[in-house]
Amino acid sequence: MKKWPLIHTPLPGPKARKLINQDRTYVSPSYTRYYPLVVEKAKGLWVHDVDGNIFLDFTAGIAVCATGHCHPRVIKAIKKQADLLLHMSGTDFYYTPQIILAKKLADLMPGKGAKKVYFGNSGAEAVEAAFKLARWHTKRELNLAFYGAFHGRTMGALSLTASKTIQKKHYNPLVPGITHIPFSYCYRCPYNLSYPECELGCVQWVEDTLFRTTIPPEEVATIFVEPIQGEGGYIVPPPEFHREMNKIAKKYGILYVADEVQSGMGRTGKMFAMEHFGVDPDIIALAKGIASGMPLGALTARAEIMDWEAGSHASTFGGNPVSCMAALATIELLEEGLMKNAGVQGKHLMDGLVNLQQSYECMGDVRGKGLMVAVEFVKDRETKEPARTWRNDIIRHAFEKGLLLLGCGENSIRFCPSLTVNTAEIDKCLSIFDDVVREMAL
Ligand SMILES: Cc1ncc(COP(=O)(O)O)c(C=O)c1O
Protein backbone atom coordinates (compact mmCIF):
# COMPACT_ATOMS: atom_id res chain seq x y z
CA MET A 1 0.00 0.00 0.00
CA LYS A 2 1.17 3.51 -0.86
CA LYS A 3 2.66 5.64 1.89
CA TRP A 4 -0.46 7.78 1.84
CA PRO A 5 -2.07 9.92 3.25
CA LEU A 6 0.61 12.53 2.59
CA ILE A 7 0.39 15.90 4.30
CA HIS A 8 3.35 18.11 3.48
CA THR A 9 2.03 21.63 4.06
CA PRO A 10 0.24 23.26 6.94
CA LEU A 11 -3.51 22.95 6.37
CA PRO A 12 -4.81 24.79 4.51
CA GLY A 13 -1.73 25.04 2.27
CA PRO A 14 -0.85 28.31 0.51
CA LYS A 15 -2.89 27.67 -2.66
CA ALA A 16 -5.87 26.39 -0.69
CA ARG A 17 -5.74 29.45 1.58
CA LYS A 18 -5.87 31.78 -1.43
CA LEU A 19 -8.80 29.94 -3.00
CA ILE A 20 -10.73 29.85 0.26
CA ASN A 21 -10.35 33.63 0.55
CA GLN A 22 -11.74 33.99 -2.97
CA ASP A 23 -14.57 31.59 -2.12
CA ARG A 24 -15.46 33.78 0.87
CA THR A 25 -15.87 36.73 -1.48
CA TYR A 26 -17.91 35.06 -4.21
CA VAL A 27 -19.58 31.88 -2.98
CA SER A 28 -22.78 31.65 -0.96
CA PRO A 29 -22.05 31.64 2.77
CA SER A 30 -24.87 29.14 3.33
CA TYR A 31 -22.57 26.12 2.81
CA THR A 32 -21.27 24.27 5.86
CA ARG A 33 -17.60 23.42 5.46
CA TYR A 34 -16.17 21.29 8.27
CA TYR A 35 -12.52 21.86 7.32
CA PRO A 36 -10.50 23.76 4.71
CA LEU A 37 -10.09 21.11 2.02
CA VAL A 38 -9.71 22.42 -1.54
CA VAL A 39 -9.78 19.47 -3.91
CA GLU A 40 -7.94 19.33 -7.21
CA LYS A 41 -8.33 15.72 -8.28
CA ALA A 42 -9.27 12.33 -6.90
CA LYS A 43 -9.06 8.65 -7.83
CA GLY A 44 -10.62 5.77 -5.95
CA LEU A 45 -10.53 6.72 -2.26
CA TRP A 46 -7.63 9.15 -2.60
CA VAL A 47 -8.18 12.88 -2.83
CA HIS A 48 -5.44 15.34 -3.81
CA ASP A 49 -5.73 18.95 -2.71
CA VAL A 50 -4.43 21.96 -4.65
CA ASP A 51 -1.18 21.95 -2.62
CA GLY A 52 -0.37 18.32 -3.36
CA ASN A 53 -1.56 16.89 -0.04
CA ILE A 54 -3.19 13.49 -0.35
CA PHE A 55 -6.14 12.38 1.79
CA LEU A 56 -7.96 9.09 2.41
CA ASP A 57 -11.61 9.82 1.71
CA PHE A 58 -14.18 8.17 3.96
CA THR A 59 -16.90 10.62 2.86
CA ALA A 60 -17.19 9.74 -0.87
CA GLY A 61 -18.39 13.31 -1.45
CA ILE A 62 -21.28 12.76 1.01
CA ALA A 63 -22.00 9.15 0.06
CA VAL A 64 -22.09 9.95 -3.66
CA CYS A 65 -19.02 8.46 -5.34
CA ALA A 66 -20.24 4.87 -5.00
CA THR A 67 -17.71 3.53 -7.50
CA GLY A 68 -14.81 5.55 -6.11
CA HIS A 69 -13.67 8.88 -7.46
CA CYS A 70 -13.42 8.88 -11.25
CA HIS A 71 -13.88 5.17 -11.88
CA PRO A 72 -12.43 4.48 -15.36
CA ARG A 73 -15.59 2.70 -16.58
CA VAL A 74 -17.83 5.54 -15.47
CA ILE A 75 -15.50 8.08 -17.08
CA LYS A 76 -15.47 6.06 -20.31
CA ALA A 77 -19.30 5.94 -20.37
CA ILE A 78 -19.47 9.71 -19.74
CA LYS A 79 -16.96 10.51 -22.48
CA LYS A 80 -18.66 8.26 -24.98
CA GLN A 81 -22.05 9.81 -24.32
CA ALA A 82 -20.65 13.36 -24.30
CA ASP A 83 -19.46 12.82 -27.87
CA LEU A 84 -22.95 11.73 -28.93
CA LEU A 85 -25.46 13.93 -27.10
CA LEU A 86 -25.21 16.25 -24.10
CA HIS A 87 -28.80 17.36 -23.79
CA MET A 88 -32.18 17.16 -25.45
CA SER A 89 -34.62 17.26 -22.51
CA GLY A 90 -36.58 14.17 -21.65
CA THR A 91 -39.62 16.32 -20.87
CA ASP A 92 -40.31 17.02 -24.54
CA PHE A 93 -38.26 14.47 -26.47
CA TYR A 94 -37.19 10.86 -26.23
CA TYR A 95 -33.58 9.62 -26.09
CA THR A 96 -32.07 6.18 -25.55
CA PRO A 97 -30.07 6.55 -22.27
CA GLN A 98 -33.11 7.73 -20.30
CA ILE A 99 -35.30 4.92 -21.58
CA ILE A 100 -32.68 2.21 -20.92
CA LEU A 101 -32.00 3.53 -17.41
CA ALA A 102 -35.72 3.74 -16.63
CA LYS A 103 -36.08 0.05 -17.52
CA LYS A 104 -33.07 -0.85 -15.41
CA LEU A 105 -34.35 1.05 -12.34
CA ALA A 106 -37.87 -0.30 -12.81
CA ASP A 107 -36.44 -3.85 -12.90
CA LEU A 108 -34.38 -3.17 -9.76
CA MET A 109 -37.24 -1.80 -7.69
CA PRO A 110 -38.33 -4.49 -5.21
CA GLY A 111 -41.87 -5.82 -5.34
CA LYS A 112 -44.13 -7.44 -7.90
CA GLY A 113 -45.76 -5.79 -10.88
CA ALA A 114 -44.88 -3.02 -13.31
CA LYS A 115 -42.90 0.04 -12.21
CA LYS A 116 -42.28 3.49 -13.69
CA VAL A 117 -39.50 6.01 -13.25
CA TYR A 118 -39.37 9.81 -13.09
CA PHE A 119 -36.06 11.67 -13.43
CA GLY A 120 -34.75 14.81 -11.72
CA ASN A 121 -31.32 16.16 -10.90
CA SER A 122 -30.92 15.75 -7.15
CA GLY A 123 -32.18 14.11 -4.00
CA ALA A 124 -34.42 17.02 -3.15
CA GLU A 125 -35.99 16.86 -6.60
CA ALA A 126 -36.63 13.13 -6.26
CA VAL A 127 -38.28 13.73 -2.88
CA GLU A 128 -40.24 16.69 -4.18
CA ALA A 129 -41.52 14.57 -7.05
CA ALA A 130 -42.48 11.73 -4.67
CA PHE A 131 -44.36 14.20 -2.49
CA LYS A 132 -46.27 15.60 -5.47
CA LEU A 133 -46.93 12.20 -7.04
CA ALA A 134 -48.37 10.89 -3.77
CA ARG A 135 -50.72 13.87 -3.55
CA TRP A 136 -51.73 13.48 -7.16
CA HIS A 137 -52.41 9.78 -6.87
CA THR A 138 -54.12 9.65 -3.48
CA LYS A 139 -55.84 13.07 -3.59
CA ARG A 140 -55.03 13.18 0.15
CA GLU A 141 -53.41 16.17 1.84
CA LEU A 142 -51.74 14.85 5.00
CA ASN A 143 -48.33 13.20 5.40
CA LEU A 144 -46.28 11.67 8.16
CA ALA A 145 -42.51 12.11 8.35
CA PHE A 146 -39.97 11.58 11.14
CA TYR A 147 -38.01 13.68 13.57
CA GLY A 148 -34.36 13.54 12.58
CA ALA A 149 -35.22 13.03 8.92
CA PHE A 150 -33.44 14.91 6.17
CA HIS A 151 -35.17 14.95 2.80
CA GLY A 152 -33.64 17.99 1.10
CA ARG A 153 -33.89 21.75 0.95
CA THR A 154 -36.51 22.73 -1.63
CA MET A 155 -39.72 23.92 0.01
CA GLY A 156 -41.57 20.59 -0.19
CA ALA A 157 -38.57 18.45 0.77
CA LEU A 158 -37.69 20.92 3.52
CA SER A 159 -41.21 20.67 4.89
CA LEU A 160 -40.71 16.92 5.25
CA THR A 161 -37.31 17.47 6.87
CA ALA A 162 -36.95 17.65 10.67
CA SER A 163 -33.21 17.60 11.09
CA LYS A 164 -31.84 20.97 12.25
CA THR A 165 -33.76 24.21 12.88
CA ILE A 166 -31.15 26.24 10.98
CA GLN A 167 -32.39 24.48 7.84
CA LYS A 168 -35.89 25.92 8.44
CA LYS A 169 -35.12 29.27 10.06
CA HIS A 170 -36.83 32.18 8.23
CA TYR A 171 -38.40 29.85 5.66
CA ASN A 172 -41.82 29.48 7.22
CA PRO A 173 -44.56 29.04 6.25
CA LEU A 174 -43.68 25.72 4.67
CA VAL A 175 -45.96 23.20 2.98
CA PRO A 176 -48.79 22.39 5.39
CA GLY A 177 -50.20 18.98 6.27
CA ILE A 178 -47.00 17.29 7.50
CA THR A 179 -46.84 15.75 10.96
CA HIS A 180 -43.44 14.66 12.29
CA ILE A 181 -43.34 11.64 14.55
CA PRO A 182 -40.49 10.05 16.54
CA PHE A 183 -38.15 7.69 14.67
CA SER A 184 -37.10 4.37 16.16
CA TYR A 185 -33.82 5.65 17.64
CA CYS A 186 -33.25 2.91 20.18
CA TYR A 187 -29.98 4.30 21.59
CA ARG A 188 -31.99 7.32 22.72
CA CYS A 189 -35.56 6.03 22.69
CA PRO A 190 -37.89 9.05 22.53
CA TYR A 191 -40.36 7.10 24.69
CA ASN A 192 -37.69 6.03 27.19
CA LEU A 193 -38.33 2.36 26.44
CA SER A 194 -35.90 -0.46 25.66
CA TYR A 195 -35.93 -2.70 22.62
CA PRO A 196 -37.20 -5.45 22.35
CA GLU A 197 -39.28 -5.22 25.56
CA CYS A 198 -40.89 -2.06 24.12
CA GLU A 199 -42.67 -4.22 21.49
CA LEU A 200 -42.20 -1.31 19.10
CA GLY A 201 -44.29 1.11 21.12
CA CYS A 202 -43.20 3.85 18.70
CA VAL A 203 -45.09 2.13 15.88
CA GLN A 204 -48.14 1.30 17.99
CA TRP A 205 -48.34 4.94 19.07
CA VAL A 206 -49.13 5.96 15.48
CA GLU A 207 -52.26 3.86 15.36
CA ASP A 208 -53.26 3.97 19.03
CA THR A 209 -52.70 7.67 19.65
CA LEU A 210 -52.04 9.72 16.53
CA PHE A 211 -54.74 8.16 14.36
CA ARG A 212 -57.25 8.19 17.21
CA THR A 213 -56.73 11.76 18.37
CA THR A 214 -55.49 14.19 15.74
CA ILE A 215 -54.86 12.65 12.33
CA PRO A 216 -57.64 10.91 10.38
CA PRO A 217 -55.68 8.08 8.69
CA GLU A 218 -57.93 8.08 5.61
CA GLU A 219 -56.66 11.61 4.86
CA VAL A 220 -52.98 10.59 5.01
CA ALA A 221 -51.23 10.28 1.65
CA THR A 222 -47.79 9.07 2.75
CA ILE A 223 -45.50 7.85 5.43
CA PHE A 224 -42.23 9.35 4.24
CA VAL A 225 -39.22 7.55 5.69
CA GLU A 226 -35.50 6.98 5.32
CA PRO A 227 -34.92 3.21 5.80
CA ILE A 228 -31.83 4.18 7.82
CA GLN A 229 -31.73 7.83 8.86
CA GLY A 230 -28.75 9.48 7.17
CA GLU A 231 -28.09 13.09 8.11
CA GLY A 232 -29.93 12.34 11.37
CA GLY A 233 -27.07 10.13 12.56
CA TYR A 234 -27.03 6.86 10.56
CA ILE A 235 -29.76 5.50 12.77
CA VAL A 236 -30.74 1.90 12.06
CA PRO A 237 -34.22 1.02 13.32
CA PRO A 238 -35.01 -2.49 14.64
CA PRO A 239 -35.55 -5.19 12.00
CA GLU A 240 -39.38 -5.19 12.33
CA PHE A 241 -39.81 -1.41 12.37
CA HIS A 242 -40.56 -0.80 8.69
CA ARG A 243 -42.60 -3.97 8.34
CA GLU A 244 -44.90 -2.94 11.20
CA MET A 245 -45.11 0.68 10.07
CA ASN A 246 -45.85 -0.43 6.52
CA LYS A 247 -48.63 -2.70 7.82
CA ILE A 248 -50.33 0.34 9.32
CA ALA A 249 -49.83 2.23 6.06
CA LYS A 250 -51.40 -0.57 4.04
CA LYS A 251 -54.36 -0.83 6.42
CA TYR A 252 -55.33 2.79 5.68
CA GLY A 253 -54.30 3.03 2.01
CA ILE A 254 -51.28 5.19 2.85
CA LEU A 255 -48.25 5.10 0.53
CA TYR A 256 -44.96 3.99 2.11
CA VAL A 257 -42.34 6.24 0.53
CA ALA A 258 -38.70 5.26 1.04
CA ASP A 259 -36.14 8.02 0.76
CA GLU A 260 -33.13 5.96 -0.31
CA VAL A 261 -31.17 9.00 -1.47
CA GLN A 262 -28.36 8.24 0.98
CA SER A 263 -28.96 4.59 1.85
CA GLY A 264 -29.63 3.28 -1.66
CA MET A 265 -27.52 2.11 -4.58
CA GLY A 266 -25.71 -0.72 -2.86
CA ARG A 267 -24.28 1.25 0.05
CA THR A 268 -25.70 -1.05 2.74
CA GLY A 269 -24.77 -4.25 0.90
CA LYS A 270 -28.15 -4.50 -0.83
CA MET A 271 -29.29 -2.31 -3.72
CA PHE A 272 -31.88 -0.62 -1.47
CA ALA A 273 -31.59 -0.46 2.31
CA MET A 274 -35.31 -1.24 2.63
CA GLU A 275 -34.51 -4.77 1.39
CA HIS A 276 -32.88 -5.44 4.80
CA PHE A 277 -36.28 -4.83 6.38
CA GLY A 278 -38.40 -6.95 4.05
CA VAL A 279 -40.63 -4.12 2.85
CA ASP A 280 -41.46 -3.27 -0.77
CA PRO A 281 -42.04 0.49 -0.75
CA ASP A 282 -44.67 2.06 -2.98
CA ILE A 283 -42.32 4.83 -4.04
CA ILE A 284 -38.51 5.11 -3.78
CA ALA A 285 -36.51 8.34 -4.06
CA LEU A 286 -32.94 7.96 -5.32
CA ALA A 287 -29.98 10.24 -6.00
CA LYS A 288 -26.44 10.56 -4.53
CA GLY A 289 -24.71 7.23 -5.39
CA ILE A 290 -26.83 6.58 -8.45
CA ALA A 291 -24.47 8.13 -11.01
CA SER A 292 -21.08 8.18 -9.22
CA GLY A 293 -21.08 11.97 -8.94
CA MET A 294 -22.99 13.09 -12.03
CA PRO A 295 -26.17 14.99 -11.07
CA LEU A 296 -29.17 12.68 -11.19
CA GLY A 297 -32.23 12.02 -9.08
CA ALA A 298 -34.83 9.36 -9.76
CA LEU A 299 -38.13 8.29 -8.42
CA THR A 300 -39.37 4.77 -8.92
CA ALA A 301 -42.98 3.86 -8.21
CA ARG A 302 -45.44 1.09 -8.83
CA ALA A 303 -46.89 1.82 -12.28
CA GLU A 304 -50.47 2.18 -11.04
CA ILE A 305 -49.31 4.88 -8.62
CA MET A 306 -47.46 6.87 -11.27
CA ASP A 307 -50.72 7.89 -12.91
CA TRP A 308 -50.18 11.64 -13.23
CA GLU A 309 -51.00 13.28 -16.54
CA ALA A 310 -48.75 14.88 -19.14
CA GLY A 311 -47.76 18.33 -17.89
CA SER A 312 -48.28 17.58 -14.20
CA HIS A 313 -44.55 17.39 -13.36
CA ALA A 314 -41.25 17.60 -15.27
CA SER A 315 -37.70 18.98 -15.26
CA THR A 316 -35.63 20.34 -18.16
CA PHE A 317 -32.35 18.68 -17.16
CA GLY A 318 -33.74 15.66 -15.26
CA GLY A 319 -32.40 12.39 -16.63
CA ASN A 320 -29.72 14.08 -18.66
CA PRO A 321 -28.17 11.58 -21.16
CA VAL A 322 -24.65 11.82 -19.74
CA SER A 323 -25.88 11.29 -16.17
CA CYS A 324 -28.02 8.36 -17.32
CA MET A 325 -25.03 6.63 -18.94
CA ALA A 326 -22.95 7.27 -15.81
CA ALA A 327 -25.77 5.67 -13.80
CA LEU A 328 -25.91 2.61 -16.05
CA ALA A 329 -22.12 2.14 -15.71
CA THR A 330 -22.43 2.63 -11.94
CA ILE A 331 -25.21 0.05 -11.58
CA GLU A 332 -23.25 -2.43 -13.66
CA LEU A 333 -20.27 -2.06 -11.33
CA LEU A 334 -22.49 -2.38 -8.26
CA GLU A 335 -24.00 -5.59 -9.58
CA GLU A 336 -20.65 -7.01 -10.67
CA GLY A 337 -19.26 -6.88 -7.13
CA LEU A 338 -19.23 -3.48 -5.42
CA MET A 339 -22.51 -4.06 -3.62
CA LYS A 340 -21.13 -7.33 -2.23
CA ASN A 341 -17.91 -5.55 -1.31
CA ALA A 342 -19.95 -2.99 0.66
CA GLY A 343 -21.32 -5.83 2.80
CA VAL A 344 -17.92 -7.49 3.33
CA GLN A 345 -15.89 -4.33 3.96
CA GLY A 346 -18.71 -2.79 5.98
CA LYS A 347 -18.44 -5.71 8.41
CA HIS A 348 -14.69 -5.24 8.62
CA LEU A 349 -15.14 -1.53 9.35
CA MET A 350 -17.84 -2.14 11.92
CA ASP A 351 -15.80 -4.87 13.68
CA GLY A 352 -12.82 -2.52 13.79
CA LEU A 353 -14.86 0.32 15.30
CA VAL A 354 -16.55 -1.98 17.82
CA ASN A 355 -13.08 -3.11 18.82
CA LEU A 356 -11.94 0.50 19.32
CA GLN A 357 -15.09 1.17 21.31
CA GLN A 358 -13.68 -1.13 24.06
CA SER A 359 -10.86 1.37 24.60
CA TYR A 360 -12.70 4.66 24.36
CA GLU A 361 -15.51 5.60 26.70
CA CYS A 362 -16.51 8.44 24.38
CA MET A 363 -17.56 6.03 21.60
CA GLY A 364 -21.09 5.62 22.95
CA ASP A 365 -22.65 3.77 20.04
CA VAL A 366 -21.32 2.13 16.88
CA ARG A 367 -24.00 1.31 14.33
CA GLY A 368 -24.74 0.90 10.66
CA LYS A 369 -25.25 -1.46 7.75
CA GLY A 370 -22.70 -2.16 5.05
CA LEU A 371 -20.72 1.00 4.36
CA MET A 372 -23.21 3.26 6.09
CA VAL A 373 -21.56 3.27 9.52
CA ALA A 374 -21.44 5.82 12.34
CA VAL A 375 -19.97 6.36 15.78
CA GLU A 376 -21.94 8.43 18.26
CA PHE A 377 -19.78 10.34 20.74
CA VAL A 378 -20.82 10.85 24.35
CA LYS A 379 -19.19 12.44 27.38
CA ASP A 380 -20.32 9.59 29.58
CA ARG A 381 -21.57 6.12 28.63
CA GLU A 382 -24.13 6.14 31.43
CA THR A 383 -25.69 9.58 30.95
CA LYS A 384 -25.09 9.53 27.16
CA GLU A 385 -24.52 13.28 27.25
CA PRO A 386 -23.80 14.20 23.62
CA ALA A 387 -20.15 15.18 22.97
CA ARG A 388 -20.69 17.65 20.13
CA THR A 389 -17.43 19.57 20.43
CA TRP A 390 -15.35 16.40 20.76
CA ARG A 391 -17.01 15.07 17.62
CA ASN A 392 -16.08 18.22 15.71
CA ASP A 393 -12.52 18.20 17.09
CA ILE A 394 -12.05 14.57 16.04
CA ILE A 395 -13.15 15.35 12.48
CA ARG A 396 -10.76 18.30 12.32
CA HIS A 397 -7.82 16.31 13.72
CA ALA A 398 -8.51 13.41 11.37
CA PHE A 399 -8.35 15.89 8.47
CA GLU A 400 -4.98 17.15 9.71
CA LYS A 401 -3.75 13.55 9.65
CA GLY A 402 -5.08 13.00 6.13
CA LEU A 403 -8.38 11.23 6.83
CA LEU A 404 -11.58 12.79 5.50
CA LEU A 405 -14.66 12.22 7.68
CA LEU A 406 -18.02 13.91 8.02
CA GLY A 407 -20.40 14.37 10.91
CA CYS A 408 -24.04 13.34 11.04
CA GLY A 409 -26.66 13.92 13.68
CA GLU A 410 -25.60 16.19 16.52
CA ASN A 411 -22.68 14.20 17.85
CA SER A 412 -21.90 11.35 15.43
CA ILE A 413 -19.27 10.75 12.78
CA ARG A 414 -20.20 8.86 9.65
CA PHE A 415 -17.98 6.53 7.70
CA CYS A 416 -19.34 6.27 4.16
CA PRO A 417 -16.44 5.47 1.84
CA SER A 418 -16.81 4.48 -1.78
CA LEU A 419 -17.97 0.93 -2.31
CA THR A 420 -14.58 0.17 -3.90
CA VAL A 421 -12.88 0.44 -0.49
CA ASN A 422 -10.48 -2.41 0.35
CA THR A 423 -9.34 -3.95 3.64
CA ALA A 424 -6.04 -2.07 3.67
CA GLU A 425 -7.84 1.27 3.26
CA ILE A 426 -10.23 0.43 6.08
CA ASP A 427 -7.32 -0.58 8.32
CA LYS A 428 -5.60 2.70 7.49
CA CYS A 429 -8.75 4.64 8.36
CA LEU A 430 -9.14 2.74 11.65
CA SER A 431 -5.52 3.32 12.58
CA ILE A 432 -5.71 7.10 11.96
CA PHE A 433 -9.05 7.30 13.78
CA ASP A 434 -7.55 5.38 16.73
CA ASP A 435 -4.56 7.79 16.85
CA VAL A 436 -6.82 10.83 16.74
CA VAL A 437 -9.13 9.67 19.52
CA ARG A 438 -6.18 8.50 21.66
CA GLU A 439 -4.23 11.74 21.21
CA MET A 440 -7.27 13.69 22.22
CA ALA A 441 -7.29 11.49 25.34
CA LEU A 442 -11.05 11.11 25.36
C1 LIG B 1 -31.97 10.95 2.68
C2 LIG B 1 -31.74 12.19 1.86
N1 LIG B 1 -32.74 12.67 1.11
C3 LIG B 1 -32.60 13.77 0.36
C4 LIG B 1 -31.40 14.45 0.33
C5 LIG B 1 -31.25 15.67 -0.52
O1 LIG B 1 -30.39 15.39 -1.58
P1 LIG B 1 -29.78 16.58 -2.45
O2 LIG B 1 -28.77 17.27 -1.58
O3 LIG B 1 -29.16 15.89 -3.63
O4 LIG B 1 -30.88 17.49 -2.83
C6 LIG B 1 -30.32 13.99 1.10
C7 LIG B 1 -29.04 14.69 1.13
O5 LIG B 1 -28.21 14.52 1.98
C8 LIG B 1 -30.50 12.82 1.89
O6 LIG B 1 -29.51 12.32 2.64
The ligand as an ORCA input file, in Angstrom:
! r2SCAN-3c Opt
* xyz 0 1
  C     -31.974     10.950      2.678
  C     -31.745     12.188      1.865
  N     -32.744     12.668      1.115
  C     -32.596     13.771      0.357
  C     -31.398     14.450      0.328
  C     -31.249     15.667     -0.525
  O     -30.394     15.392     -1.578
  P     -29.780     16.579     -2.452
  O     -28.771     17.267     -1.578
  O     -29.165     15.894     -3.632
  O     -30.883     17.486     -2.833
  C     -30.323     13.985      1.102
  C     -29.043     14.693      1.129
  O     -28.211     14.519      1.975
  C     -30.500     12.822      1.888
  O     -29.509     12.324      2.638
*
